[in-house]
Amino acid sequence: MKKTTWIAAVVALAGVANAGLFTVPNGDFEAGDDGNWTSDGGEWDVGGYTATYEATGGSGDNGGYGQIESWGANWSIFVNPTTAGTAGGGVPVAAIGVVAGTDNTFTIDLKNFAGTSPGGMKVEAWAGNVLIGNSGDVRAAAPSADWQTFEFSWAVPSGTEKMIFVPLWGADSTVGFDNVGVNSVIPEPATMGLISVFGLGLVFFRRRLRN
């Protein structure tokens, strides 16, 4: 039997893996305006925005969430963490389960409290103080009057050390944001243990064949 077949059988037997949500610092907005988030927007002569931190009504546990009300031809965003560029900053990839050089799944809960333009998110990849790539603005296909989890996949550039998360406004809409982070696949301890045991057994079996 080939080694890959052995491993596939073990993984199937052990239940493979669990998906784990790694949130960015205060990614659930439970701590309100604690300094991990900042907001920004375009010129007031083409519109405006208001960014707030709501204490109740969020996704899942109905706790806190961030909200952007935007009007006119104006852009507006949240940013986490608040420092970047020459100031350094970003969330270390190891802290949020990101594997550089591979596709990663980024996630955010969205809700339209008013208006018909959906929100979304952009993620940035940093190495030291240099921006080495970003996902571009990625938005939900449609607005939702209820909380919905929006996910998208992006190949994080090799060499990425830190990441910055940027929830995006909905034009002429009021959008809520919650549970910002990364969905990562974590091998179960039982799976890893069985793979190790079967791997050692395979080595012993092959040695016996040689002899």
C-alpha positions in Angstrom: 0.0 0.0 0.0 1.3 3.4 -0.9 2.2 5.8 1.9 -0.4 8.4 0.7 -3.1 5.7 0.9 -2.1 4.9 4.5 -2.3 8.6 5.5 -5.6 9.1 3.7 -7.1 6.2 5.6 -5.8 7.5 8.9 -7.1 11.0 8.3 -10.6 9.6 7.3 -10.6 7.5 10.5 -9.7 10.3 12.8 -12.1 12.9 11.6 -9.5 14.9 9.7 -9.5 18.4 11.1 -11.5 21.2 12.7 -11.9 24.7 11.2 -10.9 27.4 13.7 -11.8 31.1 13.6 -8.9 33.3 14.5 -10.1 36.8 15.2 -7.9 39.9 14.9 -7.4 41.9 18.1 -10.9 43.1 19.2 -12.2 41.5 16.0 -15.6 41.0 17.7 -15.7 44.6 18.8 -16.6 43.5 22.3 -14.1 46.0 23.7 -15.5 48.9 21.8 -13.2 51.7 20.8 -10.1 50.2 22.6 -7.4 51.5 20.2 -7.1 48.4 18.0 -9.5 49.9 15.4 -9.4 53.3 13.7 -11.7 54.7 11.0 -11.0 56.8 7.9 -13.0 58.3 5.0 -13.0 60.5 1.9 -13.5 64.2 1.5 -16.6 65.7 3.1 -17.4 67.7 -0.1 -18.5 64.5 -1.8 -20.3 63.0 1.1 -19.5 61.8 4.6 -19.5 59.0 7.1 -19.9 58.2 10.7 -18.1 55.3 12.4 -19.4 54.0 15.7 -18.9 51.2 18.2 -22.2 49.7 19.2 -22.5 47.8 22.6 -25.3 45.5 21.7 -26.9 43.9 18.7 -23.9 42.2 17.2 -23.6 38.8 15.4 -24.0 35.6 17.3 -23.7 36.6 21.0 -25.5 39.9 20.3 -22.6 41.8 21.9 -20.7 44.7 20.4 -20.1 45.5 16.7 -18.6 48.2 14.5 -20.9 50.3 12.3 -20.3 52.7 9.4 -23.0 55.0 8.0 -21.8 56.4 4.7 -23.5 58.9 2.3 -22.7 60.5 -1.0 -19.8 59.6 -3.3 -17.5 58.9 -0.3 -15.4 56.0 0.8 -15.1 55.0 4.5 -13.4 52.2 6.3 -12.3 50.6 9.6 -8.7 49.6 10.0 -7.1 47.0 12.3 -4.5 47.5 13.7 -4.2 51.2 13.6 -0.5 51.4 12.8 1.1 50.5 9.4 3.7 51.6 6.9 6.7 53.5 8.3 5.2 53.1 11.8 5.3 49.3 11.5 2.3 47.4 12.7 0.0 44.7 11.5 -1.2 41.5 13.1 1.6 38.8 13.1 0.5 35.9 10.7 1.2 33.3 13.3 -1.2 34.9 15.7 -4.2 34.5 13.4 -3.4 31.1 11.7 -2.4 32.6 8.3 0.1 30.6 6.3 2.0 32.8 3.9 2.4 31.5 0.3 -1.0 29.7 0.4 -4.7 30.4 0.0 -6.3 31.6 3.2 -9.9 32.2 4.0 -10.8 35.6 5.5 -14.1 36.1 7.2 -16.4 38.9 8.5 -20.0 39.1 9.6 -22.0 41.8 7.9 -25.5 43.3 8.3 -27.2 46.2 6.5 -29.1 48.3 9.0 -30.1 50.7 6.2 -29.5 51.1 2.4 -28.8 48.5 -0.3 -25.1 48.5 -0.8 -23.2 45.6 0.8 -20.1 46.0 2.9 -17.0 43.9 2.5 -13.3 43.7 3.5 -9.8 44.1 2.1 -6.7 42.5 3.7 -3.1 43.7 3.3 0.1 41.8 3.5 3.2 43.4 5.0 6.8 42.4 5.3 8.5 44.8 7.8 7.3 48.2 6.8 6.7 47.3 3.2 3.3 46.6 1.7 3.8 43.5 -0.5 0.2 42.8 -1.6 -3.5 43.1 -0.9 -6.7 41.3 -1.7 -8.3 44.4 -3.3 -11.8 45.4 -2.2 -13.9 42.3 -1.8 -17.6 42.7 -1.2 -20.6 40.5 -0.4 -22.7 39.7 -3.4 -25.8 41.4 -1.9 -26.9 43.2 1.2 -28.5 41.4 4.1 -31.0 42.6 6.7 -29.7 39.9 9.0 -26.2 39.1 10.1 -24.4 36.9 7.6 -20.9 35.5 7.5 -19.0 36.6 4.4 -15.9 34.7 3.4 -13.4 35.0 0.6 -10.1 33.2 -0.3 -6.9 35.0 -1.1 -3.4 33.7 -1.7 -1.2 35.5 0.9 2.2 36.4 -0.7 5.2 34.5 0.4 7.3 36.4 2.9 4.2 38.0 4.6 5.0 38.7 8.2 2.0 40.8 9.3 -1.5 41.6 8.0 -3.9 44.6 8.2 -7.7 44.2 8.0 -9.9 46.8 6.4 -13.7 46.4 6.6 -15.4 48.4 3.8 -18.3 50.7 3.7 -21.6 50.3 1.8 -22.4 53.4 -0.4 -25.3 55.4 1.0 -25.8 52.6 3.5 -25.4 51.8 7.2 -23.4 48.5 7.6 -22.5 46.6 10.7 -19.2 44.6 11.0 -18.4 41.8 13.5 -16.1 38.8 14.0 -13.3 39.8 11.7 -10.6 37.2 11.2 -9.4 34.1 9.4 -10.8 30.6 9.1 -7.9 28.1 9.4 -7.9 24.3 9.3 -6.2 22.9 12.4 -5.3 19.2 12.5 -6.9 17.4 15.4 -4.4 16.1 18.0 -5.8 12.6 17.5 -5.3 12.8 13.8 -1.7 14.0 14.1 -1.0 11.2 16.6 -2.4 8.5 14.4 -0.5 9.8 11.4 2.7 9.6 13.4 2.0 6.1 14.6 1.1 4.8 11.2 4.0 6.6 9.7 6.4 4.8 12.1 4.6 1.5 11.3 5.1 2.1 7.6 8.8 2.7 8.0 9.1 -0.6 10.1 7.1 -2.5 7.5 9.2 -1.3 4.6 12.4 -2.2 6.4 11.1 -5.7 7.0 10.4 -6.0 3.2 14.0 -5.0 2.4 15.3 -7.7 4.8 
